[in-house]
Amino acid sequence: MIEMFPGVYVSERKLYTKALVHGRVYGEKIIKDGKEEYRQWNPFKSKYCAAL
């Protein structure tokens, strides 16, 4: 996973953010990297993600 901006990561042309709370909240895709968990950032639900 490559950090594109502080707190925003890229993997396979998709954006992710580090999860502060483990587990799914809104049914988003979760990727685990060791002890860290990342949530896929949906551009249809987030204006910030759509802007990137």
Biotite code that builds the C-alpha atoms (Angstrom):
import biotite.structure as struc

atoms = struc.array([
    struc.Atom([0.000, 0.000, 0.000], chain_id="A", res_id=1, res_name="MET", atom_name="CA", element="C"),
    struc.Atom([1.464, 3.358, -1.057], chain_id="A", res_id=2, res_name="ILE", atom_name="CA", element="C"),
    struc.Atom([0.687, 6.583, 0.821], chain_id="A", res_id=3, res_name="GLU", atom_name="CA", element="C"),
    struc.Atom([-0.527, 9.101, -1.795], chain_id="A", res_id=4, res_name="MET", atom_name="CA", element="C"),
    struc.Atom([-1.265, 11.926, 0.670], chain_id="A", res_id=5, res_name="PHE", atom_name="CA", element="C"),
    struc.Atom([-1.062, 11.956, 4.480], chain_id="A", res_id=6, res_name="PRO", atom_name="CA", element="C"),
    struc.Atom([-3.680, 9.414, 5.575], chain_id="A", res_id=7, res_name="GLY", atom_name="CA", element="C"),
    struc.Atom([-4.708, 8.448, 2.011], chain_id="A", res_id=8, res_name="VAL", atom_name="CA", element="C"),
    struc.Atom([-3.364, 5.221, 0.539], chain_id="A", res_id=9, res_name="TYR", atom_name="CA", element="C"),
    struc.Atom([-3.500, 3.689, -2.952], chain_id="A", res_id=10, res_name="VAL", atom_name="CA", element="C"),
    struc.Atom([-3.697, 0.024, -3.879], chain_id="A", res_id=11, res_name="SER", atom_name="CA", element="C"),
    struc.Atom([-4.766, -1.308, -7.289], chain_id="A", res_id=12, res_name="GLU", atom_name="CA", element="C"),
    struc.Atom([-5.960, 2.183, -8.399], chain_id="A", res_id=13, res_name="ARG", atom_name="CA", element="C"),
    struc.Atom([-8.357, 2.432, -5.434], chain_id="A", res_id=14, res_name="LYS", atom_name="CA", element="C"),
    struc.Atom([-8.139, 4.845, -2.508], chain_id="A", res_id=15, res_name="LEU", atom_name="CA", element="C"),
    struc.Atom([-8.099, 3.734, 1.119], chain_id="A", res_id=16, res_name="TYR", atom_name="CA", element="C"),
    struc.Atom([-7.941, 5.357, 4.544], chain_id="A", res_id=17, res_name="THR", atom_name="CA", element="C"),
    struc.Atom([-6.623, 3.808, 7.741], chain_id="A", res_id=18, res_name="LYS", atom_name="CA", element="C"),
    struc.Atom([-9.485, 2.594, 9.937], chain_id="A", res_id=19, res_name="ALA", atom_name="CA", element="C"),
    struc.Atom([-9.614, 4.045, 13.440], chain_id="A", res_id=20, res_name="LEU", atom_name="CA", element="C"),
    struc.Atom([-12.293, 1.529, 14.485], chain_id="A", res_id=21, res_name="VAL", atom_name="CA", element="C"),
    struc.Atom([-11.915, -2.064, 13.303], chain_id="A", res_id=22, res_name="HIS", atom_name="CA", element="C"),
    struc.Atom([-14.758, -3.758, 11.448], chain_id="A", res_id=23, res_name="GLY", atom_name="CA", element="C"),
    struc.Atom([-17.230, -2.548, 8.862], chain_id="A", res_id=24, res_name="ARG", atom_name="CA", element="C"),
    struc.Atom([-19.400, 0.465, 9.502], chain_id="A", res_id=25, res_name="VAL", atom_name="CA", element="C"),
    struc.Atom([-21.131, 1.180, 6.169], chain_id="A", res_id=26, res_name="TYR", atom_name="CA", element="C"),
    struc.Atom([-20.477, -2.086, 4.315], chain_id="A", res_id=27, res_name="GLY", atom_name="CA", element="C"),
    struc.Atom([-17.279, -0.799, 2.679], chain_id="A", res_id=28, res_name="GLU", atom_name="CA", element="C"),
    struc.Atom([-14.476, -3.087, 1.537], chain_id="A", res_id=29, res_name="LYS", atom_name="CA", element="C"),
    struc.Atom([-11.797, -3.694, 4.190], chain_id="A", res_id=30, res_name="ILE", atom_name="CA", element="C"),
    struc.Atom([-8.157, -4.611, 3.532], chain_id="A", res_id=31, res_name="ILE", atom_name="CA", element="C"),
    struc.Atom([-5.946, -5.891, 6.344], chain_id="A", res_id=32, res_name="LYS", atom_name="CA", element="C"),
    struc.Atom([-2.192, -5.338, 6.320], chain_id="A", res_id=33, res_name="ASP", atom_name="CA", element="C"),
    struc.Atom([-0.757, -6.956, 9.432], chain_id="A", res_id=34, res_name="GLY", atom_name="CA", element="C"),
    struc.Atom([-2.501, -5.332, 12.399], chain_id="A", res_id=35, res_name="LYS", atom_name="CA", element="C"),
    struc.Atom([-3.632, -2.327, 10.342], chain_id="A", res_id=36, res_name="GLU", atom_name="CA", element="C"),
    struc.Atom([-7.037, -2.152, 8.672], chain_id="A", res_id=37, res_name="GLU", atom_name="CA", element="C"),
    struc.Atom([-7.852, 0.080, 5.697], chain_id="A", res_id=38, res_name="TYR", atom_name="CA", element="C"),
    struc.Atom([-11.292, 1.084, 4.391], chain_id="A", res_id=39, res_name="ARG", atom_name="CA", element="C"),
    struc.Atom([-11.930, 1.570, 0.691], chain_id="A", res_id=40, res_name="GLN", atom_name="CA", element="C"),
    struc.Atom([-12.898, 5.184, 0.010], chain_id="A", res_id=41, res_name="TRP", atom_name="CA", element="C"),
    struc.Atom([-16.010, 5.396, -2.157], chain_id="A", res_id=42, res_name="ASN", atom_name="CA", element="C"),
    struc.Atom([-16.066, 8.452, -4.500], chain_id="A", res_id=43, res_name="PRO", atom_name="CA", element="C"),
    struc.Atom([-19.884, 8.227, -4.702], chain_id="A", res_id=44, res_name="PHE", atom_name="CA", element="C"),
    struc.Atom([-20.211, 8.729, -0.921], chain_id="A", res_id=45, res_name="LYS", atom_name="CA", element="C"),
    struc.Atom([-17.301, 11.104, -0.302], chain_id="A", res_id=46, res_name="SER", atom_name="CA", element="C"),
    struc.Atom([-16.788, 14.475, -1.985], chain_id="A", res_id=47, res_name="LYS", atom_name="CA", element="C"),
    struc.Atom([-13.149, 14.520, -0.852], chain_id="A", res_id=48, res_name="TYR", atom_name="CA", element="C"),
    struc.Atom([-12.482, 11.178, -2.532], chain_id="A", res_id=49, res_name="CYS", atom_name="CA", element="C"),
    struc.Atom([-14.271, 12.287, -5.708], chain_id="A", res_id=50, res_name="ALA", atom_name="CA", element="C"),
    struc.Atom([-12.080, 15.399, -5.839], chain_id="A", res_id=51, res_name="ALA", atom_name="CA", element="C"),
    struc.Atom([-8.891, 13.325, -5.822], chain_id="A", res_id=52, res_name="LEU", atom_name="CA", element="C"),
])
